[in-house]
Amino acid sequence: MDDGAPAQSMISLEGNFDKLWGGFGGAPKFPNSANLEFLLSHHHRTNNGVALEMLERTLTRMAGGGIYDHIGGGFARYSTDQQWLVPHFEKMLYDNAQLISVYLKAFLVTRKELYFLTAKESLEYALREMVAPSGGFYSAQDADSEGVEGKFFVWTENELDGLLEENSALFKKAFGVTKEGNWEHSNVLWRVASYEDLARDFAITEAELHTRLETAKMLVYFARERRVKPGLDDKILASWNGLMLSALALAGRSMGGRAPKYRAAAERLADFLQSQISSTDDAGRTRLSHTHKNGVSKITGMLEDYALVGLGFLELYRTTFSKAHLEFARSLSQTILELFPDANGGFFDTPSDGEALIVRPKSYFDSAMPSGNGATAQLLIQLARLTGDASLEDEAATIVKQMLEVMTRQPTGFGSLNAALEHHLSVPREIAVIGGDPAAMLEVLNRRFLPHTAIVAAAGDAYLPVLEGRGAIDGKATAYVCENLACQLPVTAAHELERLLETP
């Protein structure tokens, strides 16, 4: 496979891209997180500026739109219009988990504060509203409260005037509030003015503007908390929690002073998945249940469960470098290879020892979530690059090759496979940090977007190929930057590692 396929996918995506409002297609408009991941991956590998422009236009418009909850954080499921203004107010775990990851990665690429704040507020929403006492995450919050769609989230001008008093005019201008409303005589809040313009219009500094808006948002939040909340779907799904594990683990290494909180939540979720969702069968294989509720796990795990939980544990390994997390991801991949393969290529959605079906389905096309085969291809490539097991990448390449023609013609449905192809086409790159206190070295790595790099940190543990035969220099943390396991001269200072990473 060569660069032709992703280049053709980009051409097709551009043709379907909304240049004004971002996203793909018209109303109703969905976040399409898998395609945003592809844009990130393609830009990283090729430095394609159009891919970054499409990504940024989409993320900026969504973060300013009514699809985003400006008071409580988190994203609704989709927008009923082309402008991201009026959402279907239901909030799904899978959307928020994927979008948190995308916004964090975009922040690492661009350093734009909007993306950081959007990810942070969405994380806080999930930890406040969606986490179970067990550490797992619930599936969804309903669109309705008191039998009325969106009632919890929308406001009239009179309500806000009475609540905010001297800050009301500023808040209304910032979030597009009018007497007539923008939806059924009420207002869905969305950001219609830049902070720079608002500060000029109200003759205040941007610092004062931020302070006043945050004060107003807090008042609106506490007033909203007195309303009847939307219902909660409290089942816990393995695959959706795998996506949330990836988001928390990424936050746990990339968000500076807030990172320990998110890392702890990721570790707790990982413990839940291993202790409550997984088990070992008579053949010694790791098995997953699909769903968990009221202390009971049931329904045989599907391909998406194994692949997305596996990817979550790999993300957590990249954050903690705990060998146990890597081993659990490997055990899930082994179960996939033993129980899900189709002799004609690719993987079925259900295991060979699952419920007998007239036809075993196979998913390649992304829905609101990555397809089972798209996620599996990504899992196998990442494991191959970490462990040196080339056969895993060969399996992933087989999945992609089967769908290559349709992927390039209809790329909006195959973002996860296109992202896997980007990884497969990238030059294998490895970074190892060995010995001493690795904190400064890891900080250099953690503030970068390095999606196609296998990164390991160990103290004298020759467990993975990139670590073999390599050690610390004078007891100091020592970094090796390699391509195809051929390494440059090791460095022992963080600024030297910075230099190596900035060298083309």
Order of alpha helices (4+ residues) and beta strands (2+ residues): alpha-alpha-alpha-beta-beta-beta-alpha-alpha-beta-beta-beta-alpha-alpha-alpha-alpha-beta-beta-alpha-alpha-beta-beta-beta-alpha-alpha-alpha-alpha-alpha-beta-alpha-beta-beta-beta-alpha
